[in-house]
Amino acid sequence: MEIKRQYRPEIEGLRAIAALLVAVYHIWMMRVSGGVDVFFVVSGFLITTSLLSGYARNGYIKFGKFILGLLRRLLPSALTVMIFITIGSFFILPDIRFTATIKEIAASLLYFENWQLAITGTDYLDQNNPQSPVQHFWAMSIQGQFYVIWFVIVSLAILISKKLNISLKKVFTAVLLILFTISLIYSIYITSMNQPWAYFDTGARVFEFAVGGLLMIYIFNLNIHRYVSFILGWIGLAVLLLTGILLDVQGTFPGLIALIPISAAVLILLAGQNPSRFGVEKLLSTRPLKFLGSLSYGIYLWHWPILIFYYEIFDTSSVSLLHGIIIIVISILLSYITTNTVEKPIINYINKNNFSIRGFRPIIGLASILIIGLGSWYYYTISQASSLSVNNEDYPGVMVNAASYDSENFEKKELVPSLATAKDDRADAYIDGCQVSPGESEVEICEYGNTETYDYTVALVGGSKSTHWLPSLQELGDEYRILNVTKSGCRFSLENNNNIADDCYDWNTKVVDELAEYEPDIVVTLADIARSSYEEVPKGFIEQFEKLNDYNIPILAIRDTPYFSNDVVACLSNDGESDACSVEREKTISSIPAWEKLSSPPENVTYVDYTDYLCNDETCPSVIGNIVGYLDKSHMTATFNKTFAPIIRQDIESVIVK
């Protein structure tokens, strides 16, 4: 296969346009522009050129040399920006964002950020949730994964070509067409099913790189009349500039609609290969755009963390025209500085005569600085949190509202858990994989406590607001085996309507029968729903209680806990005053419990109402007994729930200990 390596100045201009589009759309519109898709097509074009030209020149391609060459080019700027983000996040971001940011910086370093965001269910531009300053590394992660995939694809095509004695061009074309078709079909499917996931899914993006590869194979054989080239090139640029404005790119990407910016990039590259007097390639090859194109990688890397830090420093979610221009100018300046003081010197240092581990010492040094910075941040935050030990005297939690507590001598202390770790201070069931996820209907039963010489078995059943009672049950003592039988977004109810997911209903139809095999002495679950729209106990609850009664299993039904208007940890982090983060009692807890409205409650149910431990006469505080009560709008922190242990133990024993 004939490979022509030639300098394409219009590609630098195209990169500049793509990078500026991404920055402009992020800063002023918080929309997806299609610029990243152009980067993917160009990457497919260039990396295919690099691999095939290397094979044509040497007769082989080496994985180690190929990967090290990429790391030599990509890591210097990326590591520099990540070090900046680590330092900036420590000083600028609130403690609440510590854990997520640490995880995402680590994921970005390992080229895993796209999957980290997909797993956590991030909506890339959802302004209702605080964005990570490293979130934009999702594209770099996909690109890094693609380079590995592409090496395998090219190697496979070379192997098939040799074994079957078929031209490499034909084999590689067939492989790319198959890859393009499979990836596009998958992209369309997964986008329709779960668009936020699809946005970060490598498989849903591979077809974009395949287009670049196919274009590289055939572009030198496509002779287009200069008039046609003139029209196609300018159409391509116009389509690229207008894609994000005219189409709902954010809500439908990648999928079929991604072919629009991809096609725009193809038209521009075709025009560049078949130049005309006033073609778009003349504009893209001008000195200013070529200059910006050489900085496009850095512009992309720098603009996002600067934007996120701007939001935090100025406590805003929008950017004025002047400030946006300043952000772009700063991004260009930092890119120029990084490129000329870090990237180019390191690339020049790691040359053909120094292409070894010793030669990579500058990159290893930058990576070490980043790792040390992350480790120091983590150690500082965790040590600050762990230095505050919970004890009954200073951190009584709900017991501060118990009649036996000496409330007159209560003193406010520093909060536990720390706001940096409160979001992750949740029941072990989440960590152990015992919380069944939405979409799944299999019943998962996990054992805690004394699992061998126990006297009693307590089963915790229901949704996530049942799960947050697990920590207090784990404190019951050695006499107890604890069963966790919970599923996210799924109450312990046999309701079957349009508001109930099919997997939730299926789970509920099976859970009682499977639980009964463990012969629990008591089931702990919720008695009702603390929502204004649920003034009565749902019939589906009663049906499940009756099914347990058929097995002679008693129930401790706990009145639901409050719902807050705002995320408690975020509120405490932003406001600093716990009183401002409380909720009025009457807005979340009905004065007449729904359970008391039942004319004939099930015989096997003992109903308990812990509201007075959680609320005073007027409000339900977010902090009780120096402990942060909730990790979001409704779920208790594990540390807080543990303080219920003496109370819930007494109620359980009143039922099962004869």
Salt bridges, closest charged atoms under 4 A:
GLU10 OE2 - ARG8 NE 2.60
GLU12 OE2 - ARG15 NH1 3.53
ASP37 OD1 - ARG205 NH1 2.84
GLU208 OE2 - ARG205 NH1 3.15
GLU281 OE2 - LYS282 NZ 3.71
GLU312 OE1 - ARG97 NH1 2.72
GLU411 OE1 - LYS413 NZ 3.88
GLU442 OE2 - LYS510 NZ 3.70
GLU447 OE2 - ARG481 NH1 3.53
GLU479 OE2 - ARG649 NH2 2.86
ASP503 OD2 - LYS487 NZ 2.72
ASP560 OD1 - LYS465 NZ 2.94
ASP567 OD2 - LYS423 NZ 2.28
GLU584 OE2 - LYS587 NZ 3.62
ASP609 OD2 - ARG559 NH1 3.07
ASP612 OD1 - ARG585 NH1 3.20
ASP632 OD2 - HIS635 ND1 2.90
GLU653 OE2 - ARG649 NE 2.84
